[in-house]
Amino acid sequence: MEEKDKTRICVIGAGIVGGAISEALVPRYPVTATRRSFDKLNGLSEKGVRVTSDNRAAAEDADLVILSVKPAQVVPVLKEIAETVSGKTVVSFAAAISTDILRLAAPKAHFVRAMTNIAVRIHKGFTLFYPEPDFPAERLSLLERILMELGEIQQVDEQYLDVLTAMSGSGPAYIFTVIESMIYGALREGLPRNLALMAAAHTAIGASCLLLETGKHPAELRDMVLTPGGVTIDGIYELEESRIRTAFMKAISAASARARALSAEARAQAMQEIE
Ligand SMILES: NC(=O)c1ccc[n+]([C@@H]2O[C@H](COP(=O)([O-])OP(=O)(O)OC[C@H]3O[C@@H](n4cnc5c(N)ncnc54)[C@H](OP(=O)(O)O)[C@@H]3O)[C@@H](O)[C@H]2O)c1
């Protein structure tokens, strides 16, 4: 078995995302995960994650802390562990909480704000991260190595993270909706359920890989599938009549607006809690 890296990681808030991150990191790093309901940590314990409900002790023992509690819990948790994370890297996966708020709650930590999605569970997430301006440069490569265990990564400006919450964080829900709709279409035509699911899911994987590997625009690749007078153009005609592109554009705009509104609410609440 490959020897583990020595960097000790603590994941505070081992729910859907924190649990998936813990599972993804534990083959390579010593991971401690926390949440208040200790009995719900059994599954992670069986996978080799150390578990506790003591945030402060877990943060004290860690070299790097990952925060994956809900936005409303970020400031109280940071205030609880502020002294123990002094000088340490803290990566917050919470939507809506900006790095200036994180810093006010725990002034001596070095913060990274990140956004990812539930595919981290199988190392296929897309993690966008923003290290605050005075983040120690010599820590970047370790940070990137750790995040790469979760899937693809990209460093971005903080100003994009609300829209990226709507794209990358919420994105799997949209893709599942597309796949589910394709399955229902196939069921109407009498395809067995499992065959319909495999066809829809593998088609989504293949199309995404082709897009990324060729670097072509999606419209150019779609055009390659459209034989004159063929089958696909009839399907595309129906989609255009249903204004599918407008529907998706409106979905991303609505989710982005909600992410921005949550950021503003979270800021107001956090300021009250910090004062
Ligand atoms: N779900 C997604 O697809 C997704 C995608 C991208 C980003 N995010 C972000 O990831 C964060 C977590 O989301 P989630 O969907 O994983 O939520 P979740 O399943 O509710 O997980 C949050 C966890 O935090 C724990 N918790 C709450 N207060 C705590 C405390 N004081 N100390 C320790 N643990 C505490 C909760 O467990 P107990 O109640 O047992 O303490 C819960 O397990 C959010 O900030 C969200 O914005 C989520």
The ligand as an SDF file (V2000), in Angstrom:
LIG
                    3D

 48 52  0  0  0  0  0  0  0  0999 V2000
  -24.3300   20.0690   -1.2550 N   0  0  0  0  0  0  0  0  0  0  0  0
  -23.6200   20.4920   -2.3110 C   0  0  0  0  0  0  0  0  0  0  0  0
  -23.7430   19.9780   -3.4260 O   0  0  0  0  0  0  0  0  0  0  0  0
  -22.5950   21.5890   -2.1400 C   0  0  0  0  0  0  0  0  0  0  0  0
  -21.7950   21.9380   -3.2170 C   0  0  0  0  0  0  0  0  0  0  0  0
  -20.8170   22.9060   -3.0330 C   0  0  0  0  0  0  0  0  0  0  0  0
  -20.6530   23.5340   -1.7990 C   0  0  0  0  0  0  0  0  0  0  0  0
  -21.4650   23.2160   -0.7820 N   0  0  0  0  0  0  0  0  0  0  0  0
  -21.2400   23.8940    0.5240 C   0  0  0  0  0  0  0  0  0  0  0  0
  -20.7500   22.9220    1.4150 O   0  0  0  0  0  0  0  0  0  0  0  0
  -21.1960   23.2140    2.7420 C   0  0  0  0  0  0  0  0  0  0  0  0
  -21.8470   21.9770    3.3250 C   0  0  0  0  0  0  0  0  0  0  0  0
  -22.9770   21.6380    2.5360 O   0  0  0  0  0  0  0  0  0  0  0  0
  -23.6310   20.1970    2.6470 P   0  0  0  0  0  0  0  0  0  0  0  0
  -24.6110   20.0980    1.5440 O   0  0  0  0  0  0  0  0  0  0  0  0
  -22.5580   19.1510    2.7970 O   0  0  0  0  0  0  0  0  0  0  0  0
  -24.4120   20.3790    4.0300 O   0  0  0  0  0  0  0  0  0  0  0  0
  -24.7150   19.2960    5.1470 P   0  0  0  0  0  0  0  0  0  0  0  0
  -24.8800   17.9440    4.5440 O   0  0  0  0  0  0  0  0  0  0  0  0
  -25.8000   19.8470    5.9920 O   0  0  0  0  0  0  0  0  0  0  0  0
  -23.3500   19.2840    5.9840 O   0  0  0  0  0  0  0  0  0  0  0  0
  -23.0260   20.2300    6.9630 C   0  0  0  0  0  0  0  0  0  0  0  0
  -22.5100   19.4500    8.1400 C   0  0  0  0  0  0  0  0  0  0  0  0
  -22.0390   20.3590    9.1360 O   0  0  0  0  0  0  0  0  0  0  0  0
  -22.2500   19.7470   10.3910 C   0  0  0  0  0  0  0  0  0  0  0  0
  -22.2080   20.7970   11.4120 N   0  0  0  0  0  0  0  0  0  0  0  0
  -23.1080   21.7800   11.6530 C   0  0  0  0  0  0  0  0  0  0  0  0
  -22.6920   22.5450   12.6860 N   0  0  0  0  0  0  0  0  0  0  0  0
  -21.4980   22.0380   13.0850 C   0  0  0  0  0  0  0  0  0  0  0  0
  -20.5850   22.3910   14.0970 C   0  0  0  0  0  0  0  0  0  0  0  0
  -20.8050   23.4220   14.9380 N   0  0  0  0  0  0  0  0  0  0  0  0
  -19.4530   21.6640   14.2270 N   0  0  0  0  0  0  0  0  0  0  0  0
  -19.2050   20.6120   13.4090 C   0  0  0  0  0  0  0  0  0  0  0  0
  -20.0490   20.2200   12.4070 N   0  0  0  0  0  0  0  0  0  0  0  0
  -21.1750   20.9330   12.2820 C   0  0  0  0  0  0  0  0  0  0  0  0
  -23.6060   19.0720   10.2580 C   0  0  0  0  0  0  0  0  0  0  0  0
  -23.7130   17.9270   11.0710 O   0  0  0  0  0  0  0  0  0  0  0  0
  -24.2980   17.9880   12.5720 P   0  0  0  0  0  0  0  0  0  0  0  0
  -25.6300   18.6550   12.5080 O   0  0  0  0  0  0  0  0  0  0  0  0
  -24.3070   16.5580   12.9890 O   0  0  0  0  0  0  0  0  0  0  0  0
  -23.3040   18.8030   13.3380 O   0  0  0  0  0  0  0  0  0  0  0  0
  -23.5850   18.6040    8.8010 C   0  0  0  0  0  0  0  0  0  0  0  0
  -23.1570   17.2540    8.7190 O   0  0  0  0  0  0  0  0  0  0  0  0
  -22.1840   24.3850    2.6440 C   0  0  0  0  0  0  0  0  0  0  0  0
  -21.5710   25.5500    3.1330 O   0  0  0  0  0  0  0  0  0  0  0  0
  -22.4850   24.4890    1.1610 C   0  0  0  0  0  0  0  0  0  0  0  0
  -22.6310   25.8450    0.7820 O   0  0  0  0  0  0  0  0  0  0  0  0
  -22.4310   22.2440   -0.8960 C   0  0  0  0  0  0  0  0  0  0  0  0
  1  2  1  0
  2  3  2  0
  2  4  1  0
  4  5  1  0
  4 48  2  0
  5  6  2  0
  6  7  1  0
  7  8  2  0
  8  9  1  0
  8 48  1  0
  9 10  1  0
  9 46  1  0
 10 11  1  0
 11 12  1  0
 11 44  1  0
 12 13  1  0
 13 14  1  0
 14 15  2  0
 14 16  1  0
 14 17  1  0
 17 18  1  0
 18 19  2  0
 18 20  1  0
 18 21  1  0
 21 22  1  0
 22 23  1  0
 23 24  1  0
 23 42  1  0
 24 25  1  0
 25 26  1  0
 25 36  1  0
 26 27  1  0
 26 35  1  0
 27 28  2  0
 28 29  1  0
 29 30  1  0
 29 35  2  0
 30 31  1  0
 30 32  2  0
 32 33  1  0
 33 34  2  0
 34 35  1  0
 36 37  1  0
 36 42  1  0
 37 38  1  0
 38 39  2  0
 38 40  1  0
 38 41  1  0
 42 43  1  0
 44 45  1  0
 44 46  1  0
 46 47  1  0
M  CHG  2   8   1  16  -1
M  END
$$$$
